[in-house]
Amino acid sequence: MNKTLLILRHEFLHMIKRKGFVILTLIVPILALLGIGIFQLVSPGEPSVVETTTIGYVDEAGGFDRYTTQGYIELMRFSTQDAATAALIIGDVYEYFVIPSDYLSTGAINRYTMERQLEIPPSISTAIKNFLTSNMLADKVPPETIYRIETPIDLVTTRLTETGEVATEQGGYGNVIIPAIFGLLLALSLQAASLYMVQGLGDEKESRLIEVLLSSVSPRQLLTGKVLGLGAAGLVQVVVWLASLLLLLNLASSTIGGFFSTIQLPANFLVLGIIYFVLGYILFAALSAGVGAISSSARDGQPITMLYALLVFIPIWFASLLFIFPDSPIWTVLTIFPITAPIEVMLRLGVAGIPTWELVTSLAVMVLSILGALALSVKAFRIYLLMYGKRPAWGEIIRNLRSG
């Protein structure tokens, strides 16, 4: 057991010192922090809601001369477009728009600005719409009717539990963001871990270091230590990601607000995130150990690794269908299938609840898969311990594992 722990410690330290591991671990919080900073720098492009903004308009249709105050936006009328353009150039107005004479039949409004924008700022778009609507309905309907037309509905959805009580987790896109990001990071990390394991075993075989190691430890101790060492490195990675996500979410919510303040963490996300991340890491390490056992070099084993490493992205490829068909049995299959389970569970946590029996079954299948993969990997390692040259055919591998 002490030898297994020594190998675990060596693999763990070797893993966390890899440049690729460090970059993948730190790039997420760094990019998120940069994104928050950049957003704060460019956000002043839209007029501040706490200051009054003046925009001009030219009324060629006639009759649009009231309701010129729309929240924090004041509308200034100009008799000609040339006058409005001159005011825009000298900075008297932020922008202006022209109501053409055929507006009632076409609905077209021409807007002019000196800012380069991807889209119309929502505050200005709403102010122009409400200004036009209010003037067209003036003297025809009561003021409160005008207000209700401009703001027709404030639909509030409340999710209830099976007992009729208000659920603590109300759902919405805010619940999906963090699990979706975490699921994508987990998929990338599992793929990288698979390649690291195959590369490590391949390099040890090519350098004949594996022969030296096996003179002191058994194949089971060697592979178990390597697999658990990778799992420990995965635990460090998930803790860093979860801690940084929570801190960055609080930072974005307090500094940017808006949509970021609606983002919530689904129930049990932290616990299940850590469990599935570590189990996924260990499972992929065990599978990759088997690939490394039957491969004579890292280059020989990487194509096989990619076959199951790509399967982990299946839940992400079909994530959009999860919103349309949340109760489809295919999601149950992906939740229980051990390779796709870590990612599928993360995605489903943000969209809908997962029955307890599915989680229990999924975790049980993952644990059994880890034990089975590790047992087969140890067996393959003993059989193909000193194999060099061409990798054996699959038929030969299966026969040897049965009889070995």
Sequence and secondary structure as in RCSB ss.txt:
>XXXX:A:sequence
MNKTLLILRHEFLHMIKRKGFVILTLIVPILALLGIGIFQLVSPGEPSVVETTTIGYVDEAGGFDRYTTQGYIEL
MRFSTQDAATAALIIGDVYEYFVIPSDYLSTGAINRYTMERQLEIPPSISTAIKNFLTSNMLADKVPPETIYRIE
TPIDLVTTRLTETGEVATEQGGYGNVIIPAIFGLLLALSLQAASLYMVQGLGDEKESRLIEVLLSSVSPRQLLTG
KVLGLGAAGLVQVVVWLASLLLLLNLASSTIGGFFSTIQLPANFLVLGIIYFVLGYILFAALSAGVGAISSSARD
GQPITMLYALLVFIPIWFASLLFIFPDSPIWTVLTIFPITAPIEVMLRLGVAGIPTWELVTSLAVMVLSILGALA
LSVKAFRIYLLMYGKRPAWGEIIRNLRSG
>XXXX:A:secstr
 HHHHHHHHHHHHHHHT HHHHHHHHHHHHHHHHHHHHHHHHGGGS  TTS EEEEEEESSS   S  EETTEEE
EEESSHHHHHHHHHHTSSSEEEEE TTHHHH   EEEESS  SS  HHHHHHHHHHHHHHHHTTTS HHHHHHHH
S        B TTSSB S   SHHHHHHHHHHHHHHHHHHHHHHHHHHHHHHHHHHTTHHHHHTTTS HHHHHHH
HHHHHHHHHHHHHHHHHHHHHHHHHHHHHHT GGGGG    TTHHHHHHHHHHHHHHHHHHHHHHHHHH SSHHH
HHHHHHHHHTGGGHHHHTHHHHHH TT HHHHHHHHSTTTHHHHHHHHHHHS   HHHHHHHHHHHHHHHHHHHH
HHHHHHHHTTT  SS   HHHHHHHHHH 
